[in-house]
Amino acid sequence: MKNFKKILSALLLLILCDLYFTPLSVPIFIYINLFPKLSFHKTSTVRNKILEDGAFLLALFLLTVIAVPLYTLIAASTGFITLPDSGSGWAALLPKLILWIVSEAILFWNGILRVYLTSVQLGIKWRIIGIICGWIPLVHIWALCKIIRITRAEVQYEDDKYILNDTRAENQECRTKYPLLLVHGVFFRDFRFFHYWGRIPVQLKKNGSVIYYGCQQSAASVAECGQELSERIRAIVQQTGCGKVNIIAHSKGGLDSRYAITTCGAAPYVASLTTINTPHRGCIFADYLLDKIPERVQQRVARTYNAALSKCGDRNPDFLEAVRDLTASSCAHMNEQLPDHPAVYYQSVGSIMNYAVSGRFPLNMSYPLVKHFDGANDGLVSLGSTKWGSHFISLSVPKGRGISHGDMIDLNRENIPGFDVREFYTQLVKNLKQMGF
């Protein structure tokens, strides 16, 4: 209701500016473009405020571009205004028409630039659709309405989360006894060039968490990464005096962490290990691919990846070694060598996609293959393979896209209907705190 009143107020002002050019027209028009919602109020972030104003301006543009001509036709048909009946009369209206077109263009571009530069949920897809459809009559109205709807929903979502975090900030619900160590998965990094965990760390810090990152190589064997993690854990404990850490590890990071705990002597410094979509029993489809793909092709792909990863900072990347450690046969042998340490609490999380198009590329391509060999999966890892420890959390969304391997680390910063990844981690860490970790 408040938004409707503000839109109506701004609409009436703009119609007056369009129809009756007075000395007040220019300052009113400028003010509306600078402060679209005609009020100052606190939002989650500056970015969100810009996005909110952009969506408001686009809605205002859509209404005025329809309302002004419609008002003119109705007013002329009822005799409220008189349209010129000669060429000279129409010529006199030409400057006014040009001013109206220019003002609408300013309104549109002010709104669309704010939205395109700040929205997360539009993604590349809707930005491209908006550009293409902008040149197609009638279709451009549909595209603009869709963009407005997506961005307004994003604003509301972020504002609700801001209010929730603000109300519970003093409770420090995620202030665990021991700090968190977030450990990334294979072929990605949590430092230098990549922000692996999306919006999750900010969310946890707002609720009291102290966070460190694994910083291990992105493509190396479990043994090598495990040794790096063990050294990292010892360094954190020695530098901070925290005593122990709570590890939250995604994908291969869970295997790296288990190796660090069991084999590299990190157990005394680890209170708990929570693995997220980790292939504890490996991936049967990985065995299949390594068996079917010719060795020369494997080496060619490996050289390409290793060269790229070296430029990103990996000291000695080994693409094939990392992949081999994720096979079902390798993990079966690894599980025999890596028993759980009795002093560490182990729990795990797994999720599933509902169909191939649920995931972004390349998960949409790998999902059918993994389903054929391993069953229900997140696009890379089967649900059965993710189960480990004394407590297991299975995540799914009954309707819609499901929850992919990337969704579990907020890789695409996407708000998924039915699953709030940031709130999930908040509750996960809150439970660790309640358990005394």
C-alpha positions as CSV (number, residue, x, y, z in Angstrom):
1,M,0.0,0.0,0.0
2,K,2.8,2.4,0.8
3,N,4.5,1.7,-2.5
4,F,1.3,2.2,-4.3
5,K,0.7,5.6,-2.7
6,K,4.2,6.7,-3.5
7,I,4.0,5.5,-7.1
8,L,0.6,7.3,-7.5
9,S,2.0,10.5,-6.0
10,A,5.1,10.5,-8.2
11,L,2.9,9.6,-11.2
12,L,0.6,12.5,-10.7
13,L,3.6,14.8,-10.3
14,L,5.1,13.6,-13.5
15,I,1.8,13.9,-15.4
16,L,1.6,17.4,-14.3
17,C,5.1,18.0,-15.4
18,D,4.4,16.5,-18.8
19,L,1.1,18.3,-19.4
20,Y,1.8,21.7,-17.8
21,F,5.4,22.9,-18.1
22,T,5.8,25.3,-15.2
23,P,8.8,26.7,-13.5
24,L,8.4,23.9,-10.9
25,S,8.5,21.1,-13.6
26,V,12.3,20.8,-13.8
27,P,13.1,20.7,-10.1
28,I,10.2,18.2,-9.5
29,F,11.5,16.0,-12.3
30,I,15.1,16.2,-11.0
31,Y,14.0,15.5,-7.5
32,I,12.0,12.4,-8.5
33,N,15.0,11.1,-10.5
34,L,17.3,11.6,-7.5
35,F,14.9,10.5,-4.8
36,P,12.4,8.2,-6.6
37,K,10.4,7.0,-3.6
38,L,9.9,10.6,-2.3
39,S,11.2,9.5,1.1
40,F,14.4,8.5,3.0
41,H,14.4,5.1,4.8
42,K,17.0,2.6,5.9
43,T,17.6,-0.5,3.8
44,S,19.9,-3.5,4.0
45,T,22.7,-1.9,2.0
46,V,23.4,1.1,-0.3
47,R,23.3,-1.3,-3.2
48,N,19.8,-2.5,-2.2
49,K,18.6,1.1,-1.9
50,I,19.9,1.9,-5.4
51,L,18.2,-1.3,-6.7
52,E,15.0,-0.4,-5.0
53,D,15.0,3.1,-6.5
54,G,15.8,1.7,-9.9
55,A,12.9,-0.7,-9.9
56,F,10.7,2.2,-8.7
57,L,11.8,4.4,-11.6
58,L,11.1,1.6,-14.1
59,A,7.6,1.1,-12.7
60,L,7.1,4.9,-12.9
61,F,8.3,5.0,-16.5
62,L,6.0,2.1,-17.5
63,L,3.0,3.9,-15.9
64,T,3.7,7.3,-17.3
65,V,4.5,6.2,-20.8
66,I,1.0,4.6,-20.8
67,A,-0.8,7.1,-18.6
68,V,0.1,10.4,-20.3
69,P,-1.1,9.4,-23.8
70,L,-4.1,7.7,-22.4
71,Y,-5.0,10.8,-20.3
72,T,-4.6,13.0,-23.4
73,L,-6.9,10.9,-25.5
74,I,-9.6,10.7,-22.8
75,A,-9.3,14.4,-21.9
76,A,-9.6,15.3,-25.6
77,S,-12.6,13.1,-26.2
78,T,-14.4,14.6,-23.3
79,G,-13.6,18.1,-24.2
80,F,-11.5,18.7,-21.1
81,I,-8.6,19.7,-23.4
82,T,-8.7,20.8,-27.1
83,L,-6.3,19.3,-29.6
84,P,-5.1,21.6,-32.4
85,D,-6.8,21.2,-35.8
86,S,-4.2,22.9,-38.0
87,G,-0.6,22.2,-39.0
88,S,0.6,25.2,-37.2
89,G,-1.2,24.1,-34.0
90,W,0.5,20.7,-34.1
91,A,3.8,22.3,-34.8
92,A,3.4,24.4,-31.6
93,L,3.0,21.1,-29.6
94,L,6.2,19.6,-31.1
95,P,8.6,21.0,-28.5
96,K,6.3,19.7,-25.7
97,L,6.3,16.3,-27.4
98,I,10.1,16.2,-27.6
99,L,10.3,17.2,-23.9
100,W,8.0,14.4,-23.0
101,I,10.0,11.8,-25.0
102,V,13.3,13.1,-23.4
103,S,11.9,13.0,-19.9
104,E,10.6,9.5,-20.4
105,A,14.0,8.4,-21.8
106,I,15.8,9.9,-18.7
107,L,13.3,8.1,-16.4
108,F,13.9,4.8,-18.2
109,W,17.7,5.0,-18.4
110,N,18.0,6.2,-14.8
111,G,16.0,3.2,-13.7
112,I,17.5,0.5,-16.0
113,L,21.1,1.5,-15.2
114,R,20.5,1.4,-11.5
115,V,18.9,-2.0,-11.8
116,Y,21.5,-3.5,-14.2
117,L,24.4,-2.3,-12.1
118,T,23.1,-3.5,-8.8
119,S,20.8,-6.5,-9.2
120,V,22.2,-10.0,-8.4
121,Q,19.1,-12.0,-9.2
122,L,18.7,-10.7,-12.7
123,G,21.9,-12.5,-13.6
124,I,23.2,-12.5,-17.2
125,K,20.1,-14.2,-18.5
126,W,17.5,-11.5,-17.8
127,R,20.0,-8.7,-18.6
128,I,20.4,-10.2,-22.1
129,I,16.7,-10.9,-22.5
130,G,16.0,-7.2,-21.5
131,I,18.4,-5.9,-24.1
132,I,17.1,-8.1,-26.9
133,C,13.4,-7.7,-26.1
134,G,13.8,-3.9,-25.7
135,W,13.7,-3.7,-29.5
136,I,10.5,-5.7,-29.9
137,P,7.1,-3.9,-29.6
138,L,4.8,-5.3,-26.8
139,V,7.4,-7.9,-25.9
140,H,9.5,-5.2,-24.4
141,I,6.6,-4.4,-22.0
142,W,6.5,-8.0,-20.9
143,A,10.3,-8.0,-20.4
144,L,10.3,-4.8,-18.4
145,C,7.5,-6.1,-16.2
146,K,9.5,-9.2,-15.5
147,I,12.6,-7.2,-14.6
148,I,10.6,-5.0,-12.3
149,R,9.1,-8.1,-10.6
150,I,12.4,-9.8,-10.1
151,T,14.2,-6.8,-8.7
152,R,11.4,-5.8,-6.4
153,A,11.3,-9.3,-5.0
154,E,15.1,-9.2,-4.5
155,V,14.8,-5.9,-2.7
156,Q,12.1,-7.3,-0.4
157,Y,14.1,-10.5,0.3
158,E,17.2,-8.6,1.2
159,D,15.4,-6.1,3.4
160,D,13.6,-8.9,5.3
161,K,17.0,-10.6,5.9
162,Y,18.5,-7.3,7.0
163,I,15.7,-6.8,9.5
164,L,16.0,-10.4,10.8
165,N,19.8,-10.1,11.3
166,D,19.4,-6.7,12.9
167,T,16.9,-8.0,15.5
168,R,19.0,-10.9,16.5
169,A,22.5,-9.2,16.2
170,E,22.9,-8.8,19.9
171,N,22.3,-12.5,20.5
172,Q,25.4,-13.5,18.6
173,E,23.7,-16.7,17.7
174,C,26.7,-17.9,15.5
175,R,29.4,-17.0,18.1
176,T,30.7,-20.5,18.5
177,K,33.3,-21.4,21.2
178,Y,35.8,-22.1,18.5
179,P,36.2,-20.2,15.2
180,L,35.0,-21.5,11.9
181,L,37.4,-22.7,9.2
182,L,35.7,-22.7,5.8
183,V,37.3,-25.2,3.4
184,H,36.7,-24.9,-0.3
185,G,36.3,-27.7,-2.9
186,V,38.2,-28.8,-5.9
187,F,39.2,-26.5,-8.8
188,F,38.2,-23.4,-6.8
189,R,39.8,-21.1,-4.3
190,D,38.6,-19.2,-1.2
191,F,41.3,-16.5,-1.6
192,R,42.8,-14.5,-4.5
193,F,40.6,-14.1,-7.5
194,F,37.6,-16.1,-6.1
195,H,35.0,-15.5,-3.5
196,Y,34.0,-19.2,-3.0
197,W,31.3,-18.9,-0.3
198,G,29.2,-16.2,-1.8
199,R,27.1,-14.2,0.8
200,I,27.5,-16.9,3.5
201,P,30.5,-15.5,5.4
202,V,28.9,-12.0,5.7
203,Q,25.7,-13.5,7.0
204,L,27.6,-15.6,9.6
205,K,29.7,-12.6,10.7
206,K,26.6,-10.5,11.2
207,N,25.5,-13.1,13.7
208,G,28.8,-13.3,15.5
209,S,31.0,-15.9,13.8
210,V,34.7,-15.6,13.6
211,I,35.8,-17.0,10.2
212,Y,39.0,-18.3,8.6
213,Y,39.6,-20.0,5.3
214,G,41.4,-23.2,4.3
215,C,43.5,-21.6,1.6
216,Q,44.7,-25.0,0.3
217,Q,45.5,-25.6,-3.4
218,S,42.5,-25.9,-5.7
219,A,43.8,-28.9,-7.7
220,A,46.0,-31.4,-5.8
221,S,45.7,-34.8,-4.2
222,V,43.7,-35.2,-1.0
223,A,47.0,-36.1,0.8
224,E,48.7,-32.8,-0.4
225,C,45.7,-30.6,0.4
226,G,45.2,-32.4,3.7
227,Q,48.8,-31.6,4.7
228,E,48.3,-27.9,3.8
229,L,45.1,-27.8,5.8
230,S,46.8,-29.3,8.8
231,E,49.5,-26.6,8.7
232,R,46.8,-24.0,8.2
233,I,44.9,-25.2,11.3
234,R,48.0,-25.2,13.5
235,A,48.9,-21.7,12.3
236,I,45.5,-20.4,13.2
237,V,45.5,-22.0,16.7
238,Q,49.0,-20.8,17.4
239,Q,48.4,-17.2,16.2
240,T,45.0,-16.7,17.9
241,G,45.1,-19.0,20.9
242,C,41.7,-20.3,20.0
243,G,42.6,-23.9,20.9
244,K,40.5,-25.5,18.2
245,V,38.5,-24.8,15.1
246,N,35.1,-25.9,13.7
247,I,35.6,-27.0,10.1
248,I,32.9,-26.6,7.5
249,A,34.1,-28.1,4.3
250,H,32.5,-28.3,0.9
251,S,32.9,-31.0,-1.7
252,K,36.5,-32.4,-1.9
253,G,37.4,-30.1,1.0
254,G,35.6,-32.6,3.2
255,L,38.0,-35.3,2.1
256,D,41.0,-33.0,2.6
257,S,39.8,-32.2,6.1
258,R,39.4,-35.8,7.1
259,Y,42.9,-36.5,5.9
260,A,44.3,-33.6,7.9
261,I,42.5,-34.8,11.0
262,T,43.3,-38.5,10.8
263,T,46.7,-38.6,9.0
264,C,48.4,-35.2,9.5
265,G,47.8,-34.8,13.3
266,A,45.3,-32.0,13.2
267,A,42.8,-33.9,15.4
268,P,43.8,-32.1,18.7
269,Y,43.0,-28.8,17.1
270,V,39.6,-29.7,15.5
271,A,36.4,-29.6,17.5
272,S,34.0,-30.6,14.7
273,L,33.9,-31.4,11.0
274,T,30.8,-30.6,9.0
275,T,31.0,-31.7,5.4
276,I,28.8,-30.2,2.7
277,N,28.0,-32.3,-0.4
278,T,31.3,-34.2,0.0
279,P,31.8,-37.4,-2.1
280,H,32.8,-39.6,0.8
281,R,32.1,-42.7,-1.3
282,G,33.3,-41.1,-4.5
283,C,31.6,-40.8,-7.8
284,I,31.0,-43.8,-9.9
285,F,30.7,-41.7,-13.0
286,A,34.2,-40.4,-12.4
287,D,35.5,-44.0,-12.6
288,Y,33.6,-44.4,-15.8
289,L,34.9,-41.2,-17.5
290,L,38.5,-42.0,-16.5
291,D,38.1,-45.5,-17.9
292,K,36.5,-44.4,-21.2
293,I,38.3,-41.2,-22.1
294,P,41.6,-41.8,-23.9
295,E,44.8,-41.1,-21.9
296,R,46.0,-38.4,-24.5
297,V,42.7,-36.5,-24.1
298,Q,43.0,-36.7,-20.3
299,Q,46.5,-35.3,-20.5
300,R,45.5,-32.5,-22.8
301,V,42.6,-31.4,-20.6
302,A,44.9,-31.7,-17.5
303,R,47.6,-29.5,-19.1
304,T,45.0,-26.8,-19.9
305,Y,43.6,-26.8,-16.4
306,N,47.0,-26.9,-14.7
307,A,48.2,-24.0,-16.7
308,A,45.2,-21.9,-15.8
309,L,45.4,-22.9,-12.1
310,S,49.1,-22.1,-11.9
311,K,48.3,-18.5,-13.0
312,C,45.7,-18.3,-10.2
313,G,48.3,-19.2,-7.6
314,D,48.5,-23.0,-7.2
315,R,52.1,-24.0,-6.7
316,N,51.9,-27.4,-8.3
317,P,48.4,-28.1,-9.6
318,D,47.6,-31.7,-10.6
319,F,44.2,-31.9,-12.3
320,L,44.2,-35.7,-12.8
321,E,45.4,-36.5,-9.3
322,A,42.6,-34.4,-7.9
323,V,40.0,-36.1,-10.1
324,R,41.3,-39.6,-9.4
325,D,40.9,-39.0,-5.6
326,L,37.2,-38.4,-6.3
327,T,36.5,-41.8,-7.9
328,A,34.5,-44.4,-6.1
329,S,37.4,-46.8,-6.1
330,S,39.8,-44.3,-4.6
331,C,37.4,-43.2,-1.9
332,A,36.6,-46.8,-0.9
333,H,40.4,-47.3,-0.3
334,M,40.6,-43.9,1.4
335,N,37.8,-44.6,3.8
336,E,39.7,-47.7,5.1
337,Q,42.7,-45.5,5.8
338,L,40.8,-42.6,7.3
339,P,38.8,-43.7,10.3
340,D,37.0,-41.0,12.2
341,H,38.9,-39.6,15.2
342,P,36.9,-40.2,18.5
343,A,37.7,-36.7,19.8
344,V,36.1,-34.9,16.7
345,Y,32.4,-34.5,16.1
346,Y,31.5,-35.5,12.5
347,Q,28.3,-34.5,10.6
348,S,27.4,-34.1,7.0
349,V,25.0,-32.4,4.6
350,G,23.7,-33.4,1.2
351,S,21.3,-32.0,-1.4
352,I,19.6,-33.0,-4.6
353,M,18.5,-31.3,-7.8
354,N,15.1,-32.2,-9.2
355,Y,16.0,-32.2,-12.9
356,A,18.9,-31.3,-15.2
357,V,17.9,-27.7,-15.8
358,S,18.0,-27.1,-12.1
359,G,21.7,-26.5,-12.2
360,R,23.8,-24.0,-14.1
361,F,26.4,-25.1,-16.6
362,P,28.1,-27.6,-16.3
363,L,25.9,-29.2,-13.6
364,N,23.0,-29.4,-16.0
365,M,25.1,-31.5,-18.2
366,S,26.6,-33.8,-15.6
367,Y,23.3,-34.4,-13.7
368,P,21.9,-37.1,-16.0
369,L,25.2,-38.9,-16.1
370,V,25.5,-38.9,-12.3
371,K,21.9,-39.9,-11.9
372,H,22.4,-42.9,-14.3
373,F,25.4,-44.2,-12.2
374,D,24.8,-42.9,-8.7
375,G,21.1,-42.0,-8.4
376,A,19.7,-38.8,-6.9
377,N,22.4,-36.1,-6.9
378,D,23.3,-32.4,-6.8
379,G,24.7,-32.4,-10.3
380,L,28.1,-33.9,-9.2
381,V,27.7,-36.0,-6.0
382,S,25.0,-38.5,-5.2
383,L,23.1,-38.1,-2.0
384,G,24.2,-41.5,-0.7
385,S,27.9,-40.5,-1.1
386,T,27.5,-37.3,1.0
387,K,26.4,-39.1,4.1
388,W,29.1,-39.3,6.8
389,G,29.4,-39.0,10.6
390,S,26.9,-39.2,13.5
391,H,24.4,-36.7,12.0
392,F,23.2,-36.3,8.4
393,I,21.1,-33.5,7.0
394,S,19.4,-34.2,3.7
395,L,18.2,-31.1,1.8
396,S,15.6,-31.0,-1.0
397,V,12.9,-28.7,-2.4
398,P,9.8,-30.7,-3.3
399,K,8.8,-28.4,-6.1
400,G,10.9,-26.4,-8.5
401,R,14.6,-26.7,-9.3
402,G,16.1,-28.3,-6.3
403,I,19.5,-27.5,-4.7
404,S,22.6,-28.0,-6.7
405,H,26.3,-28.6,-5.7
406,G,27.0,-24.9,-6.4
407,D,23.9,-23.7,-4.6
408,M,25.2,-25.1,-1.3
409,I,28.0,-22.5,-1.3
410,D,25.9,-19.7,-2.8
411,L,28.1,-19.8,-5.9
412,N,25.7,-17.9,-8.1
413,R,24.3,-15.7,-5.3
414,E,20.8,-16.9,-6.3
415,N,17.7,-16.7,-4.1
416,I,16.2,-20.2,-4.5
417,P,12.5,-20.6,-3.7
418,G,12.1,-22.8,-0.7
419,F,15.7,-22.8,0.3
420,D,17.6,-19.9,2.0
421,V,21.2,-20.9,1.9
422,R,22.4,-18.1,4.2
423,E,19.8,-18.9,6.8
424,F,20.7,-22.6,6.5
425,Y,24.3,-21.9,7.5
426,T,23.1,-19.6,10.3
427,Q,21.1,-22.4,11.8
428,L,23.9,-24.9,11.2
429,V,26.5,-22.8,13.1
430,K,23.9,-22.0,15.7
431,N,23.5,-25.7,16.4
432,L,27.3,-26.1,16.7
433,K,27.2,-23.3,19.3
434,Q,24.4,-25.0,21.3
435,M,26.4,-28.3,21.2
436,G,29.3,-26.5,22.9
437,F,31.6,-26.3,19.9
